[in-house]
Amino acid sequence: MAAPPVHGAAHRKSSSGDRPNRAGGNRPRLPLLPDDVIHHIFSFLPIKDAVRTSVLSKHWRSTWTTPTNLVFDGFRLRFRDPLSLYFPYLVDSVLSKCTSPTVKKFHLTNFKYRRRYAPKLDLWLQFALGRRVEDLRLRLSDEPWIEYKLPPFLYCSSWLVRLEVNWCRFWSDETIRWPCLKFLSIEDTDLGEDMLGRIFRGSPVLECLKLRRCYSVRNIIIDSTSVKDLVLIGSKKSHSYVDKIWAPHLLSLTLSGLWTWCPHMFRLDDISSLVEAKLAFSIRTSLFDDKRERCDWLKELIEKQCGVPTITIGVWCLKVQAQ
């Protein structure tokens, strides 16, 4: 017996009941989200992607101009965008349209710095500090011996919590006032010990200090009671070493990277509060170096930390101990 025919009316009813309304009845209406939610979503987008969202909704055409996080990465532009030569103009354009009263994060990374860009960098940093930036990162591309002189107004900021700079020069006669700074990273900088002392005095709540290839720092004296974490990183690009570390309130010490051999390096004068040490470094040596001397030096370095609860020893140190 043949099956009964399916009536068109019933089919249309079933169809309209099972399928979502193409007019948008069951579709998410992103433009109708509260502005604070949209701004929070936009804060995770790269600048270029945030700008592109303006074509998706009339409501979003000006939303990208109110970000709280501004992240400019010259690396991505240089290798993926034919407009890489116009990177400074891109930054200028975005900042000129930014209407946000506060900027929590301002990152400028992989920027191929030239001396002619110094006035622009000054203006960009002035923009960020004028909007109470808390997280400031300035990472210039490694063009040897072309350093950007940090402007005087950067040394007084009541809002900075995190600061990372490389290939920058510190003014030797500036007074530092960073009352909220907790994390500081300095790389590829001719940083003197006097300036380092001024940083400690002007940063009363600084907790973590990271130094990488800071050429003029030989003795690290930390009398601050707030600094608990010290990270020292060497590099094959430089012939730097640290003679002495005096930090009676330090809790964590990390020595990593490649360092130039010196018989009196890493002398630990006072690390009485240390609870964690990581010896993940290696030493640049030559055929004329005395292996016995290196073994004795490393043995003494480890013995200085015999009371530290947690010690992590890297591959190079293990190889030297096994000799």
Backbone as numpy.savetxt, mean C-alpha at the origin, in Angstrom:
# Nx Ny Nz CAx CAy CAz Cx Cy Cz
-56.67 -43.88 -28.29 -57.52 -42.68 -28.29 -56.63 -41.43 -28.29
-56.94 -40.48 -29.15 -56.10 -39.28 -29.29 -56.23 -38.38 -28.07
-55.16 -37.76 -27.73 -55.17 -36.85 -26.57 -56.00 -35.62 -26.88
-56.69 -35.08 -25.89 -57.54 -33.89 -26.12 -56.67 -32.69 -26.50
-57.20 -31.86 -27.37 -56.41 -30.69 -27.80 -56.21 -29.70 -26.66
-55.09 -29.01 -26.70 -54.80 -27.98 -25.70 -55.33 -26.66 -26.20
-56.20 -26.04 -25.44 -56.83 -24.79 -25.85 -55.84 -23.62 -25.74
-55.91 -22.74 -26.72 -54.99 -21.62 -26.77 -55.09 -20.72 -25.55
-56.30 -20.51 -25.06 -56.48 -19.62 -23.91 -55.77 -20.16 -22.68
-55.91 -21.47 -22.48 -55.26 -22.09 -21.32 -53.75 -22.02 -21.45
-53.26 -22.18 -22.67 -51.81 -22.14 -22.89 -51.26 -20.74 -22.60
-51.99 -19.73 -23.04 -51.53 -18.38 -22.81 -51.55 -18.03 -21.33
-52.54 -18.54 -20.62 -52.63 -18.27 -19.19 -51.46 -18.88 -18.43
-51.18 -20.17 -18.82 -50.05 -20.84 -18.18 -48.75 -20.13 -18.49
-48.66 -19.67 -19.74 -47.42 -19.01 -20.15 -47.19 -17.72 -19.38
-48.25 -16.93 -19.22 -48.09 -15.66 -18.51 -47.88 -15.85 -17.04
-48.33 -17.00 -16.49 -48.16 -17.24 -15.08 -46.79 -17.75 -14.72
-46.10 -18.47 -15.67 -44.82 -19.09 -15.36 -43.63 -18.19 -15.71
-43.79 -17.37 -16.73 -42.65 -16.57 -17.18 -42.62 -15.21 -16.51
-41.42 -14.70 -16.27 -41.33 -13.37 -15.66 -41.78 -12.29 -16.65
-42.31 -11.25 -16.12 -42.79 -10.13 -16.92 -41.60 -9.44 -17.57
-41.62 -9.36 -18.93 -40.50 -8.74 -19.64 -40.43 -7.25 -19.42
-41.49 -6.68 -18.88 -41.48 -5.24 -18.61 -40.62 -4.90 -17.39
-40.19 -5.96 -16.69 -39.28 -5.71 -15.56 -39.90 -5.99 -14.22
-41.06 -6.70 -14.19 -41.73 -6.95 -12.92 -40.89 -7.74 -11.94
-40.15 -8.75 -12.46 -39.34 -9.59 -11.58 -37.85 -9.31 -11.69
-37.48 -8.29 -12.42 -36.06 -7.97 -12.59 -35.60 -6.99 -11.52
-34.35 -7.13 -11.05 -33.85 -6.19 -10.04 -33.74 -4.79 -10.62
-34.12 -3.82 -9.85 -34.07 -2.43 -10.28 -32.90 -1.75 -9.59
-31.67 -1.96 -10.11 -30.49 -1.40 -9.47 -30.54 0.11 -9.31
-31.05 0.84 -10.33 -31.08 2.29 -10.15 -31.93 2.76 -8.98
-32.83 1.86 -8.48 -33.72 2.24 -7.39 -33.09 1.96 -6.02
-31.90 1.42 -6.01 -31.23 1.19 -4.73 -30.92 2.53 -4.06
-30.87 2.55 -2.75 -30.51 3.80 -2.05 -29.14 4.31 -2.51
-28.97 5.61 -2.51 -27.72 6.20 -2.98 -26.52 5.72 -2.20
-26.67 5.54 -0.88 -25.52 5.11 -0.10 -25.08 3.70 -0.47
-26.04 2.84 -0.87 -25.70 1.48 -1.30 -24.97 1.53 -2.64
-25.47 2.35 -3.56 -24.84 2.49 -4.88 -23.42 3.03 -4.72
-23.25 4.03 -3.87 -21.92 4.60 -3.65 -20.98 3.55 -3.07
-21.50 2.70 -2.18 -20.67 1.66 -1.59 -20.23 0.65 -2.66
-21.15 0.30 -3.58 -20.80 -0.62 -4.67 -19.76 0.01 -5.58
-19.95 1.27 -5.90 -19.02 1.97 -6.80 -17.63 2.08 -6.19
-17.55 2.09 -4.86 -16.25 2.27 -4.21 -15.31 1.10 -4.48
-15.85 -0.05 -4.91 -15.02 -1.22 -5.20 -14.61 -1.29 -6.66
-15.11 -0.38 -7.50 -14.82 -0.40 -8.93 -13.61 0.45 -9.26
-12.78 0.00 -10.23 -11.73 0.89 -10.75 -12.37 2.14 -11.34
-11.61 3.23 -11.40 -12.15 4.50 -11.86 -12.79 4.37 -13.24
-12.10 3.69 -14.17 -12.63 3.58 -15.53 -13.97 2.86 -15.56
-14.11 1.78 -14.77 -15.37 1.03 -14.75 -16.48 1.85 -14.11
-16.14 2.62 -13.09 -17.16 3.47 -12.44 -17.69 4.50 -13.42
-16.80 5.08 -14.24 -17.24 6.06 -15.23 -18.15 5.41 -16.27
-17.82 4.19 -16.67 -18.62 3.50 -17.69 -20.05 3.22 -17.24
-20.28 3.11 -15.95 -21.63 2.83 -15.47 -22.60 3.96 -15.77
-22.08 5.13 -16.11 -22.96 6.28 -16.36 -23.86 6.05 -17.56
-23.51 5.11 -18.46 -24.35 4.86 -19.64 -25.48 3.88 -19.32
-25.45 3.25 -18.15 -26.46 2.25 -17.80 -27.74 2.87 -17.25
-27.62 4.02 -16.67 -28.80 4.64 -16.05 -28.59 6.15 -15.95
-29.66 6.89 -16.22 -29.60 8.35 -16.07 -29.29 8.72 -14.62
-29.80 7.89 -13.71 -29.59 8.16 -12.29 -28.12 8.05 -11.90
-27.34 7.29 -12.69 -25.95 7.04 -12.36 -24.98 7.99 -13.05
-25.48 8.89 -13.88 -24.58 9.72 -14.69 -23.66 10.59 -13.85
-24.11 10.94 -12.67 -23.26 11.76 -11.81 -22.79 11.01 -10.57
-23.25 9.75 -10.42 -22.89 8.99 -9.22 -21.40 8.72 -9.13
-20.76 8.48 -10.28 -19.34 8.16 -10.27 -18.50 9.35 -9.83
-19.08 10.54 -9.82 -18.32 11.73 -9.41 -18.28 11.90 -7.89
-18.90 10.99 -7.15 -18.92 11.11 -5.69 -18.30 9.89 -5.00
-17.17 9.39 -5.49 -16.57 8.22 -4.86 -15.82 8.58 -3.58
-15.72 7.63 -2.69 -14.89 7.83 -1.49 -13.54 7.14 -1.62
-13.41 6.29 -2.65 -12.14 5.62 -2.93 -11.68 5.99 -4.34
-10.51 6.57 -4.45 -9.95 6.93 -5.75 -8.67 6.14 -5.95
-8.69 5.21 -6.90 -7.54 4.33 -7.16 -7.14 4.48 -8.62
-5.96 5.02 -8.85 -5.43 5.21 -10.20 -4.22 4.30 -10.37
-4.28 3.40 -11.35 -3.18 2.46 -11.58 -2.63 2.64 -12.98
-1.42 3.20 -13.07 -0.81 3.44 -14.37 -0.38 2.18 -15.07
-0.16 1.09 -14.33 0.26 -0.17 -14.95 -0.82 -0.70 -15.88
-2.05 -0.73 -15.40 -3.14 -1.25 -16.21 -3.33 -0.43 -17.47
-3.21 0.88 -17.33 -3.38 1.74 -18.49 -2.22 1.58 -19.47
-1.01 1.44 -18.93 0.16 1.44 -19.80 0.17 0.22 -20.71
-0.34 -0.91 -20.22 -0.26 -2.12 -21.02 -1.58 -2.52 -21.67
-2.67 -1.89 -21.31 -3.96 -2.31 -21.85 -4.74 -1.18 -22.50
-4.25 0.00 -22.45 -5.01 1.14 -22.94 -4.13 2.00 -23.83
-4.57 2.29 -25.06 -3.76 3.13 -25.96 -3.61 4.56 -25.46
-4.40 4.95 -24.45 -4.33 6.31 -23.94 -3.41 6.42 -22.73
-2.45 5.48 -22.63 -1.59 5.46 -21.45 -0.78 6.74 -21.28
-0.41 7.38 -22.39 0.37 8.61 -22.30 -0.42 9.74 -21.67
-1.74 9.58 -21.59 -2.59 10.64 -21.06 -3.02 10.36 -19.63
-2.28 9.48 -18.96 -2.64 9.13 -17.59 -2.75 10.35 -16.68
-1.80 11.29 -16.70 -1.94 12.48 -15.85 -3.20 13.28 -16.15
-3.58 13.31 -17.42 -4.78 14.07 -17.79 -6.05 13.34 -17.34
-5.97 12.00 -17.31 -7.09 11.23 -16.78 -7.31 11.55 -15.31
-6.22 11.57 -14.54 -6.32 11.90 -13.12 -6.88 13.31 -12.95
-6.36 14.25 -13.73 -6.85 15.64 -13.66 -8.35 15.70 -13.93
-8.79 14.97 -14.95 -10.20 15.01 -15.33 -11.11 14.45 -14.25
-10.69 13.32 -13.67 -11.52 12.70 -12.63 -11.59 13.59 -11.39
-10.46 14.14 -10.98 -10.44 14.98 -9.79 -11.23 16.27 -9.99
-11.22 16.80 -11.21 -11.96 18.04 -11.48 -13.47 17.83 -11.41
-13.91 16.58 -11.60 -15.35 16.28 -11.57 -15.78 15.66 -10.24
-14.82 15.33 -9.39 -15.15 14.70 -8.12 -15.80 15.71 -7.17
-16.98 15.36 -6.68 -17.73 16.26 -5.79 -17.85 15.71 -4.37
-17.23 14.57 -4.11 -17.33 13.98 -2.78 -16.61 14.85 -1.75
-17.25 15.17 -0.63 -16.61 16.02 0.37 -15.47 15.32 1.11
-15.48 13.97 1.11 -14.42 13.21 1.76 -13.93 12.10 0.84
-12.66 11.79 0.94 -12.05 10.68 0.18 -11.28 9.83 1.18
-11.75 8.62 1.42 -11.09 7.76 2.40 -9.80 7.16 1.85
-9.81 6.79 0.57 -8.67 6.12 -0.03 -8.24 6.85 -1.30
-6.95 7.18 -1.38 -6.39 7.79 -2.58 -5.11 7.04 -2.92
-5.16 6.24 -4.00 -4.02 5.45 -4.42 -3.57 5.88 -5.81
-2.29 6.15 -5.95 -1.69 6.47 -7.25 -0.51 5.53 -7.40
-0.66 4.51 -8.24 0.36 3.47 -8.33 0.86 3.32 -9.76
2.11 2.86 -9.87 2.74 2.61 -11.17 2.68 3.82 -12.09
2.90 4.97 -11.50 2.92 6.21 -12.27 4.35 6.51 -12.69
4.59 6.61 -13.99 5.94 6.86 -14.50 6.27 8.33 -14.28
6.92 8.59 -13.15 7.15 9.96 -12.73 8.28 10.63 -13.51
8.05 11.89 -13.84 9.07 12.78 -14.40 9.02 14.09 -13.62
10.12 14.79 -13.57 10.18 16.01 -12.76 9.13 17.04 -13.19
8.76 17.03 -14.44 7.76 18.01 -14.91 6.38 17.74 -14.33
6.18 16.54 -13.76 4.89 16.21 -13.16 4.80 16.61 -11.69
5.86 17.14 -11.12 5.86 17.50 -9.69 4.72 18.44 -9.32
4.46 19.52 -10.09 3.32 20.40 -9.73 1.98 19.67 -9.75
1.81 18.73 -10.70 0.57 17.97 -10.74 0.42 17.08 -9.51
1.51 16.41 -9.15 1.47 15.55 -7.96 1.15 16.37 -6.72
1.72 17.54 -6.62 1.41 18.42 -5.48 -0.08 18.72 -5.41
-0.67 19.02 -6.56 -2.11 19.35 -6.60 -2.96 18.13 -6.27
-2.57 16.96 -6.77 -3.33 15.75 -6.48 -3.31 15.42 -4.99
-2.14 15.54 -4.38 -2.03 15.26 -2.95 -2.78 16.31 -2.13
-2.74 17.55 -2.58 -3.46 18.62 -1.89 -4.96 18.36 -1.95
-5.42 17.86 -3.10 -6.82 17.48 -3.25 -7.19 16.40 -2.24
-6.35 15.36 -2.14 -6.64 14.23 -1.25 -6.65 14.66 0.21
-5.64 15.41 0.61 -5.57 15.85 2.01 -6.68 16.84 2.34
-7.09 17.63 1.35 -8.20 18.56 1.58 -9.52 17.85 1.80
-9.59 16.58 1.40 -10.81 15.79 1.61 -10.61 14.72 2.67
-9.69 14.99 3.57 -9.49 14.17 4.78 -9.16 12.71 4.45
-8.27 12.50 3.51 -7.90 11.14 3.12 -7.30 10.40 4.30
-7.67 9.12 4.44 -7.17 8.28 5.52 -6.13 7.27 5.03
-6.28 6.82 3.80 -5.40 5.80 3.23 -4.76 6.40 1.97
-3.48 6.74 2.06 -2.77 7.39 0.95 -1.62 6.51 0.48
-1.64 6.19 -0.81 -0.57 5.37 -1.38 -0.02 6.07 -2.61
1.29 6.29 -2.62 1.96 6.94 -3.73 3.13 6.06 -4.14
2.90 5.25 -5.17 3.91 4.31 -5.64 4.30 4.68 -7.07
5.45 5.31 -7.20 5.94 5.72 -8.51 6.72 4.58 -9.15
6.76 4.56 -10.47 7.51 3.51 -11.15 9.00 3.73 -10.92
9.75 2.64 -10.97 11.16 2.70 -10.54 12.05 3.28 -11.64
12.08 4.58 -11.69 13.03 5.30 -12.54 14.17 5.76 -11.64
15.33 5.10 -11.69 16.41 5.36 -10.72 16.79 6.83 -10.62
16.90 7.25 -9.36 17.40 8.56 -9.00 16.49 9.72 -9.41
15.27 9.42 -9.78 14.31 10.50 -10.02 13.29 10.43 -8.89
13.51 11.20 -7.86 12.65 11.16 -6.68 11.71 12.35 -6.66
10.54 12.10 -6.18 9.55 13.17 -6.00 9.68 13.73 -4.58
9.85 15.02 -4.47 9.96 15.65 -3.16 8.57 15.84 -2.56
8.33 15.17 -1.46 7.02 15.28 -0.82 6.77 16.72 -0.40
5.60 17.26 -0.71 5.32 18.67 -0.39 5.19 18.89 1.12
5.54 20.07 1.60 5.52 20.35 3.05 4.16 20.11 3.71
3.07 20.37 2.97 1.75 20.23 3.60 1.41 18.78 3.94
2.14 17.81 3.34 1.86 16.40 3.62 2.29 16.00 5.03
3.23 16.74 5.61 3.77 16.36 6.91 2.85 16.70 8.08
1.77 17.40 7.80 0.78 17.71 8.83 -0.59 17.25 8.34
-1.04 16.14 8.85 -2.36 15.61 8.47 -2.99 14.95 9.68
-4.14 15.45 10.06 -4.84 14.93 11.24 -5.69 13.71 10.92
-5.73 13.31 9.62 -6.64 12.24 9.23 -5.93 10.98 8.74
-4.68 11.10 8.33 -3.98 9.95 7.77 -3.89 8.80 8.77
-4.30 7.62 8.32 -4.19 6.40 9.13 -3.17 5.45 8.51
-3.10 5.47 7.20 -2.18 4.58 6.48 -1.49 5.38 5.38
-0.15 5.27 5.32 0.63 6.00 4.33 1.69 5.08 3.74
1.72 5.01 2.39 2.71 4.21 1.67 3.31 5.07 0.57
4.64 5.19 0.56 5.32 5.98 -0.46 6.57 5.25 -0.93
6.93 5.47 -2.20 8.21 4.99 -2.70 8.75 5.97 -3.74
10.06 5.98 -3.90 10.75 6.94 -4.76 10.34 8.36 -4.43
10.27 8.65 -3.15 9.93 9.99 -2.68 11.02 10.48 -1.73
11.22 11.76 -1.70 12.23 12.35 -0.83 11.57 13.12 0.29
12.02 12.87 1.51 11.50 13.58 2.66 12.33 14.85 2.90
11.63 15.94 3.20 12.33 17.18 3.55 12.94 17.02 4.93
14.21 17.36 5.05 14.93 17.11 6.30 14.57 18.08 7.42
13.97 19.22 7.09 13.72 20.22 8.13 12.24 20.39 8.45
11.42 19.46 8.00 9.99 19.58 8.25 9.59 18.89 9.56
8.68 19.53 10.28 8.12 18.92 11.49 6.96 18.03 11.10
6.94 16.83 11.64 5.90 15.86 11.28 4.82 15.82 12.34
3.57 15.83 11.87 2.43 15.70 12.79 1.39 14.79 12.13
1.46 13.53 12.47 0.52 12.52 11.99 -0.13 11.86 13.21
-1.05 12.51 13.85 -1.60 12.00 15.13 -2.42 10.72 15.01
-2.89 10.38 13.79 -3.73 9.18 13.64 -3.04 8.07 12.85
-1.82 8.29 12.40 -1.14 7.33 11.54 -0.82 6.05 12.30
-1.23 4.90 11.71 -0.97 3.60 12.34 -0.06 2.70 11.50
-0.06 2.92 10.18 0.76 2.08 9.30 1.56 2.98 8.36
2.88 2.75 8.28 3.74 3.54 7.41 4.69 2.62 6.65
4.69 2.76 5.32 5.59 1.98 4.46 6.40 2.95 3.61
7.71 2.81 3.66 8.62 3.67 2.89 9.56 2.78 2.10
9.64 3.01 0.79 10.50 2.20 -0.08 11.34 3.08 -0.99
12.51 2.57 -1.33 13.39 3.23 -2.32 13.59 4.71 -1.99
13.97 4.97 -0.79 14.09 6.35 -0.33 15.38 6.55 0.45
16.02 7.68 0.22 17.21 8.04 0.99 16.76 8.65 2.31
16.35 7.78 3.22 15.76 8.22 4.47 16.82 8.24 5.57
17.06 9.42 6.11 18.06 9.54 7.16 17.53 9.12 8.53
18.43 8.82 9.44 18.03 8.40 10.78 17.38 9.54 11.55
17.79 10.77 11.28 17.17 11.91 11.94 15.70 12.03 11.55
15.41 11.84 10.25 14.03 11.88 9.78 13.22 10.74 10.39
13.82 9.57 10.51 13.12 8.44 11.10 12.73 8.74 12.55
13.63 9.38 13.28 13.32 9.76 14.65 12.19 10.77 14.71
12.17 11.71 13.75 11.10 12.69 13.73 9.75 12.04 13.41
9.79 11.02 12.58 8.56 10.29 12.27 7.99 9.65 13.52
8.85 9.01 14.32 8.39 8.38 15.55 7.81 9.41 16.53
8.48 10.55 16.64 8.01 11.58 17.56 6.69 12.22 17.11
6.49 12.28 15.80 5.28 12.93 15.28 4.14 11.98 15.00
4.33 10.68 15.29 3.28 9.68 15.04 3.03 8.89 16.32
2.29 9.45 17.24 2.15 8.85 18.58 1.41 7.52 18.62
0.64 7.18 17.57 -0.10 5.91 17.59 0.39 4.96 16.49
1.55 5.23 15.90 2.08 4.36 14.85 2.32 2.95 15.40
1.78 1.96 14.68 1.89 0.57 15.13 2.83 -0.27 14.27
2.83 -0.02 12.96 3.62 -0.85 12.05 4.47 0.02 11.14
5.76 -0.31 11.03 6.68 0.40 10.14 7.33 -0.61 9.21
7.25 -0.31 7.90 7.85 -1.17 6.87 8.85 -0.35 6.08
10.10 -0.80 6.05 11.15 -0.11 5.33 11.76 -1.06 4.30
11.85 -0.58 3.07 12.45 -1.38 2.01 13.40 -0.50 1.19
14.64 -0.92 1.13 15.66 -0.18 0.37 15.73 1.28 0.80
15.82 1.51 2.08 16.02 2.86 2.61 17.51 3.02 2.90
18.22 3.62 1.97 19.67 3.51 1.88 20.44 4.06 3.07
20.02 5.19 3.61 20.84 5.85 4.63 20.51 5.42 6.05
19.60 4.49 6.21 19.24 4.03 7.56 20.18 2.91 7.98
21.04 3.19 8.92 21.98 2.19 9.44 21.59 1.73 10.84
21.15 2.67 11.66 20.74 2.35 13.03 19.27 2.69 13.21
18.49 1.70 13.58 17.05 1.90 13.81 16.80 1.94 15.31
16.52 3.13 15.79 16.27 3.34 17.22 14.80 3.66 17.39
14.06 2.76 18.02 12.62 2.95 18.22 12.33 3.03 19.71
12.21 4.26 20.20 11.85 4.42 21.61 10.36 4.62 21.80
9.62 4.62 20.70 8.16 4.75 20.77 7.55 3.51 21.40
6.58 3.70 22.27 5.90 2.57 22.91 4.75 2.02 22.07
4.38 2.75 21.00 3.25 2.33 20.17 3.67 1.41 19.03
4.91 1.54 18.54 5.37 0.73 17.40 5.60 -0.71 17.87
4.82 -1.62 17.31 4.89 -3.03 17.71 5.38 -3.95 16.60
5.36 -3.48 15.36 5.68 -4.35 14.22 6.69 -3.64 13.31
7.85 -4.26 13.09 8.88 -3.69 12.22 9.21 -4.70 11.13
9.13 -4.24 9.87 9.43 -5.07 8.71 10.55 -4.41 7.92
11.67 -5.12 7.76 12.81 -4.61 6.99 13.04 -5.53 5.80
13.05 -4.94 4.60 13.16 -5.73 3.37 14.33 -5.22 2.55
15.27 -6.11 2.23 16.37 -5.78 1.35 16.01 -6.07 -0.10
16.92 -5.74 -1.02 16.63 -5.95 -2.44 17.91 -6.13 -3.22
17.82 -6.91 -4.27 18.99 -7.12 -5.14 19.36 -5.86 -5.90
18.46 -4.88 -5.92 18.73 -3.65 -6.64 19.57 -2.66 -5.83
19.79 -2.97 -4.58 20.52 -2.02 -3.74 21.54 -2.74 -2.87
22.51 -1.99 -2.37 23.54 -2.53 -1.47 23.33 -1.92 -0.08
22.18 -2.21 0.49 21.84 -1.62 1.78 21.98 -2.65 2.89
22.21 -2.16 4.08 22.24 -3.03 5.25 21.93 -2.19 6.48
21.52 -2.85 7.55 21.20 -2.18 8.81 22.15 -2.70 9.86
22.82 -1.78 10.54 23.79 -2.17 11.57 23.11 -2.61 12.86
22.27 -1.71 13.40 21.76 -1.93 14.75 20.25 -1.71 14.82
19.60 -2.53 15.65 18.16 -2.38 15.93 18.00 -2.29 17.45
17.46 -1.18 17.89 17.19 -0.98 19.31 15.72 -0.63 19.44
14.92 -1.59 19.94 13.47 -1.39 20.01 12.91 -2.20 21.18
13.02 -1.70 22.39 12.61 -2.47 23.57 11.13 -2.76 23.68
10.29 -2.03 22.93 8.84 -2.24 23.02 8.29 -3.01 21.81
9.15 -3.41 20.89 8.72 -4.09 19.67 8.23 -5.50 19.99
7.13 -5.92 19.33 6.58 -7.26 19.53 6.88 -8.20 18.36
7.00 -7.64 17.15 7.19 -8.48 15.96 8.28 -7.87 15.08
9.20 -8.72 14.61 10.29 -8.29 13.74 10.39 -9.23 12.56
10.39 -8.64 11.35 10.54 -9.42 10.12 11.74 -8.89 9.34
12.67 -9.79 9.02 13.82 -9.47 8.18 13.72 -10.33 6.92
13.53 -9.70 5.77 13.34 -10.47 4.54 14.04 -9.77 3.39
14.01 -10.41 2.22 14.65 -9.85 1.04 16.13 -10.18 0.97
16.82 -9.54 0.03 18.24 -9.77 -0.21 19.06 -8.60 0.32
20.05 -8.92 1.15 20.87 -7.90 1.78 22.33 -8.08 1.42
23.09 -6.98 1.51 24.53 -7.02 1.28 25.23 -7.48 2.56
26.17 -8.40 2.41 26.84 -8.97 3.58 27.71 -7.93 4.29
27.55 -7.91 5.62 28.37 -7.08 6.47 28.49 -7.80 7.82
29.68 -8.00 8.35 29.86 -8.80 9.57 29.12 -8.27 10.79
28.82 -6.96 10.82 28.17 -6.41 12.00 26.72 -5.99 11.73
26.09 -6.55 10.72 24.71 -6.17 10.41 23.72 -6.84 11.36
22.54 -6.22 11.46 21.43 -6.74 12.27 21.85 -7.01 13.73
22.57 -6.09 14.31 22.93 -6.24 15.72 21.72 -5.86 16.56
21.23 -6.81 17.32 20.02 -6.60 18.12 20.42 -6.17 19.52
20.38 -4.88 19.78 20.83 -4.36 21.08 19.79 -4.55 22.17
18.51 -4.32 21.83 17.46 -4.49 22.84 16.14 -4.79 22.13
15.72 -6.02 22.21 14.41 -6.44 21.68 13.71 -7.26 22.76
13.75 -6.76 23.96 13.34 -7.52 25.15 11.85 -7.87 25.15
11.01 -7.16 24.39 9.58 -7.44 24.40 9.14 -8.31 23.23
10.06 -8.71 22.38 9.72 -9.43 21.15 9.05 -10.77 21.43
7.96 -11.04 20.72 7.26 -12.32 20.86 7.24 -13.10 19.54
7.63 -12.44 18.44 7.63 -13.12 17.14 8.74 -12.55 16.26
9.51 -13.44 15.64 10.58 -13.03 14.74 10.54 -13.91 13.49
10.76 -13.26 12.34 10.78 -13.99 11.07 12.08 -13.66 10.35
12.95 -14.65 10.21 14.23 -14.47 9.54 14.14 -15.10 8.16
13.57 -14.36 7.22 13.32 -14.89 5.87 14.21 -14.21 4.84
15.37 -13.75 5.25 16.26 -13.00 4.36 17.32 -13.92 3.75
18.03 -13.36 2.78 19.22 -14.00 2.24 20.30 -12.93 2.11
21.55 -13.36 2.02 22.68 -12.44 1.99 23.43 -12.56 0.67
23.71 -11.41 0.06 24.53 -11.38 -1.14 25.99 -11.60 -0.75
26.59 -12.65 -1.27 27.96 -12.99 -0.88 28.87 -13.05 -2.11
30.16 -13.19 -1.86 31.14 -13.33 -2.93 32.07 -14.48 -2.60
32.92 -14.85 -3.55 33.84 -15.97 -3.34 34.85 -15.68 -2.26
35.06 -14.41 -1.96 36.08 -14.02 -1.00 35.55 -13.92 0.44
34.23 -14.12 0.62 33.65 -14.04 1.95 34.02 -15.28 2.77
34.15 -15.08 4.07 34.49 -16.16 4.99 33.20 -16.87 5.42
33.03 -18.12 5.01 31.82 -18.87 5.35 31.71 -19.08 6.86
32.86 -19.33 7.50 32.84 -19.54 8.95 32.35 -18.30 9.67
32.76 -17.15 9.16 32.33 -15.89 9.76 30.82 -15.70 9.63
30.26 -16.06 8.48 28.82 -15.96 8.27 28.07 -16.89 9.21
28.57 -18.10 9.37 27.92 -19.06 10.27 27.92 -18.55 11.71
29.04 -18.01 12.15 29.13 -17.48 13.51 28.19 -16.28 13.69
28.14 -15.44 12.66 27.25 -14.27 12.72 25.80 -14.68 12.84
25.37 -15.66 12.02 23.98 -16.11 12.04 23.65 -16.80 13.37
24.59 -17.57 13.89 24.39 -18.24 15.17 24.16 -17.21 16.28
24.95 -16.16 16.27 24.80 -15.11 17.28 23.46 -14.38 17.13
23.05 -14.14 15.87 21.77 -13.47 15.62 20.60 -14.29 16.17
20.64 -15.59 15.97 19.56 -16.46 16.46 19.60 -16.57 17.98
20.81 -16.66 18.54 20.92 -16.75 20.00 20.38 -15.50 20.69
20.50 -14.36 20.04 19.97 -13.12 20.60 18.45 -13.19 20.78
17.82 -14.11 20.03 16.36 -14.23 20.07 15.92 -15.52 20.77
16.76 -16.06 21.59 16.46 -17.34 22.24 15.23 -17.27 23.14
14.91 -16.09 23.65 13.74 -15.97 24.51 12.46 -15.62 23.77
12.54 -15.50 22.45 11.36 -15.15 21.65 10.50 -16.40 21.46
9.20 -16.35 21.80 8.34 -17.55 21.72 8.24 -18.16 20.32
8.14 -17.30 19.28 7.94 -17.82 17.92 9.01 -17.25 17.00
9.81 -18.16 16.42 10.84 -17.76 15.46 10.67 -18.58 14.18
10.57 -17.89 13.05 10.48 -18.54 11.75 11.80 -18.31 11.02
12.43 -19.41 10.59 13.74 -19.32 9.94 13.59 -19.70 8.47
14.09 -18.84 7.58 13.96 -19.05 6.14 15.00 -20.01 5.58
14.91 -20.24 4.25 15.73 -21.24 3.57 17.21 -20.88 3.64
17.56 -19.63 3.38 18.98 -19.25 3.37 19.62 -19.49 4.72
18.94 -19.10 5.78 19.47 -19.29 7.13 19.66 -20.76 7.45
18.72 -21.59 7.03 18.82 -23.03 7.27 20.03 -23.62 6.53
20.26 -23.14 5.31 21.41 -23.65 4.54 22.74 -23.26 5.20
22.80 -22.04 5.71 24.03 -21.59 6.35 24.27 -22.40 7.64
23.20 -22.65 8.38 23.34 -23.44 9.61 23.80 -24.86 9.32
23.41 -25.38 8.16 23.76 -26.76 7.83 25.19 -26.90 7.31
25.86 -25.82 7.05 27.23 -25.87 6.51 28.23 -26.32 7.57
